[in-house]
Amino acid sequence: MSGQIIEKENLRGRSGVFRDRTHSGEVLAESLEDFRNENLLVLAIPAGGLPVALPISEALGAPLDVAVVSKITVPWNTEAGFGAIAFDGTCRLNGALVPTMGMSEEEIHQQAERTREKVVRRVREFRDTDDYPGLPEKTVVLVDDGLASGFTMLVAVEALRKKGAARIIVAVPTGHSRAVDRLAERVEVVCCPNIRGGGSFAVASAYQSWSDVSEADAKKMLKKYRRGKG
């Protein structure tokens, strides 16, 4: 597969192009306008993907839900991941990275189990099921706040394919060029307005205002959205 890549040439290689996650979602929504008439389902990867996905859902008139997936981190750095686990139990380790981490098999197993427990809890708290009825008939817009290595997003895509998703659009405001190219081999469309390269990459560099989104904040956003649709 060689999927379509949608970007904004005037944003390529630039930092600080989005005011915040909400603004980045608005920019993405503009780039996704051509897909408005498809049977869309917007799935946010919590927690950081939710404030990006909300304006996309609103602008395109598409329902919003979440796809829980979490990276498996090293014990000494919660930002450094060497694998990921998705809502359906799909687990993948980054084979190229694991040997460089200096971790024993027991440590790897322990970190994976902690992540699995986290994912199970998040599924229960965010949506109470890992089923997505009617998924094969929908175009899934899978949203996060950025792609560094893209490994976590790849695991999310794999899990959604297992659930029957036939057409997936990965929508991220910013991403490393290597990660964007890698995702384009697995999905129909990658929409990434701000593609950057280089040896050092930080998702946060694309934003003028950046802070972590807590689980509590993400749940409040989703609850407010659902209340408005109820």
C-alpha positions in Angstrom: 0.0 0.0 0.0 1.1 3.5 -0.7 -1.3 5.9 0.9 -1.9 9.5 0.1 0.0 12.1 2.1 -1.7 15.5 2.7 0.4 18.3 4.0 0.7 22.1 3.9 3.8 23.1 2.0 4.0 26.5 3.7 4.2 24.7 7.1 6.9 22.1 6.1 10.0 22.2 8.4 8.6 25.0 10.6 8.3 25.1 14.4 5.6 26.9 16.4 3.0 26.8 13.7 0.0 26.0 16.0 -1.2 28.1 18.9 -2.3 25.0 20.7 -3.9 21.6 20.2 -7.3 23.1 19.4 -5.9 25.3 16.7 -4.0 22.3 15.2 -7.3 20.4 15.1 -8.9 23.3 13.2 -6.1 23.3 10.7 -6.5 19.5 10.2 -10.3 19.9 9.8 -9.6 22.3 6.8 -7.3 19.7 5.2 -9.9 17.0 5.7 -12.8 18.9 4.2 -12.8 16.7 1.0 -13.7 13.7 3.1 -16.8 15.3 4.7 -19.3 13.3 2.6 -17.8 9.9 3.6 -19.2 7.9 6.5 -16.7 9.2 9.0 -15.8 8.1 12.5 -13.3 10.3 14.4 -11.2 8.3 16.9 -8.9 10.2 19.2 -5.9 8.6 21.0 -6.2 9.8 24.6 -5.2 11.8 26.2 -3.4 14.3 23.9 -5.4 13.4 20.8 -8.8 14.5 22.2 -8.4 18.3 22.1 -7.1 17.9 18.5 -10.0 15.6 17.5 -12.8 17.7 19.0 -12.7 20.5 16.4 -12.3 17.9 13.6 -15.5 16.1 14.7 -17.3 19.4 15.0 -16.2 20.9 11.7 -16.9 17.7 9.7 -20.1 16.7 11.5 -18.6 13.3 12.4 -19.1 11.3 15.6 -16.2 11.2 18.0 -14.9 8.3 20.1 -11.6 7.2 21.4 -9.0 4.4 20.5 -7.0 3.7 23.6 -3.4 2.8 22.9 -0.3 3.5 25.1 3.4 3.2 24.6 5.4 0.9 26.8 7.9 3.1 28.6 11.2 2.5 30.3 11.2 2.6 34.1 13.4 5.7 34.3 11.7 7.9 31.6 8.0 7.9 31.1 8.5 9.7 27.7 10.8 7.1 26.2 8.9 4.1 24.8 10.1 0.8 23.3 6.7 -0.6 22.3 3.0 -0.1 22.5 -0.3 -1.9 23.5 -3.7 -1.2 22.0 -7.3 -1.4 23.2 -7.7 -5.0 21.9 -4.6 -6.3 23.5 -2.4 -5.9 20.4 1.2 -5.6 21.7 4.3 -4.8 19.6 7.8 -4.2 20.8 10.2 -2.0 18.7 12.7 -4.7 17.8 15.3 -2.2 16.7 15.1 -0.2 19.9 14.7 -2.9 22.6 18.4 -4.2 22.4 19.6 -0.6 23.1 17.6 -0.1 26.2 19.8 -2.2 28.5 16.8 -3.9 30.1 16.4 -7.5 31.2 13.6 -9.7 29.8 11.9 -9.5 33.2 12.0 -5.7 33.2 10.6 -5.7 29.7 7.8 -8.0 30.8 7.0 -5.9 33.9 6.8 -2.7 31.9 4.6 -4.4 29.3 2.2 -5.7 32.0 2.0 -2.3 33.6 1.1 -0.8 30.3 -1.5 -3.5 29.6 -3.2 -2.8 32.9 -3.2 0.9 32.1 -4.8 0.3 28.7 -7.5 -2.0 30.2 -8.3 0.6 32.8 -8.5 3.4 30.2 -10.8 1.4 28.0 -13.1 0.8 30.9 -13.0 4.4 32.0 -13.3 6.0 28.6 -15.7 3.8 26.8 -16.3 0.5 28.6 -15.8 -1.7 25.5 -13.3 -2.4 22.8 -15.9 -3.0 20.2 -16.7 -0.6 17.4 -20.0 -1.5 15.7 -20.2 -0.9 12.0 -16.5 -0.2 11.6 -16.1 -1.9 8.2 -18.6 0.6 6.7 -16.8 3.7 8.1 -13.8 5.8 7.2 -11.9 6.1 10.4 -10.1 9.3 11.1 -7.5 8.4 13.7 -6.2 11.4 15.5 -3.2 12.2 17.8 -1.3 15.4 18.6 1.8 14.3 16.7 4.1 11.6 15.3 7.6 11.2 16.5 8.6 7.6 15.7 5.0 6.7 14.8 5.3 3.3 16.5 2.3 3.8 18.8 0.1 5.0 15.9 1.1 1.9 13.9 -0.1 -0.4 16.7 -3.4 1.6 16.8 -3.8 1.0 13.1 -3.1 -2.7 13.4 -5.7 -3.0 16.1 -8.3 -1.2 14.1 -7.6 -3.3 11.0 -8.2 -6.4 13.2 -11.6 -4.9 14.2 -12.5 -4.6 10.5 -11.5 -1.0 9.6 -11.2 -1.0 5.8 -10.3 2.7 5.3 -8.1 4.7 7.8 -7.0 8.3 7.7 -4.3 9.1 10.1 -4.7 12.8 11.1 -1.9 14.4 13.0 -0.9 18.1 13.1 2.8 17.4 13.1 5.1 14.5 12.3 8.6 13.4 11.5 8.9 12.8 7.7 10.1 9.2 8.4 7.1 8.4 10.6 4.7 9.9 8.0 6.2 7.8 5.2 6.0 4.7 7.4 2.3 5.3 8.2 1.5 6.0 4.5 2.5 2.4 3.8 -0.2 1.1 6.2 -3.2 3.4 5.7 -5.1 5.0 2.9 -4.3 8.6 3.9 -2.0 10.4 6.2 -3.0 14.1 6.8 -0.1 15.9 8.5 0.1 19.7 7.8 3.4 20.2 9.5 6.0 17.6 8.3 9.5 18.1 9.7 12.8 16.2 9.5 16.1 16.1 11.1 17.8 14.0 13.7 16.1 15.5 16.7 12.3 15.8 16.7 9.8 16.9 19.4 6.1 17.0 18.8 5.9 19.9 21.3 8.0 22.1 19.0 5.1 22.5 16.6 3.1 24.3 19.3 3.3 27.8 20.8 1.5 26.6 23.9 2.1 23.0 25.0 1.3 21.1 28.2 0.4 17.5 29.0 -3.2 16.6 28.8 -4.2 14.6 31.9 -6.5 11.7 31.9 -9.0 13.6 34.0 -9.0 16.5 31.5 -9.5 14.1 28.6 -12.4 12.4 30.3 -14.0 15.8 31.0 -13.7 16.7 27.3 -15.3 13.4 26.2 -18.0 13.7 28.8 -18.9 17.2 27.7 -19.0 16.1 24.0 -21.2 13.1 24.8 -23.5 15.3 26.9 -23.9 17.7 24.0 -24.9 14.8 21.7 -27.2 13.2 24.2 
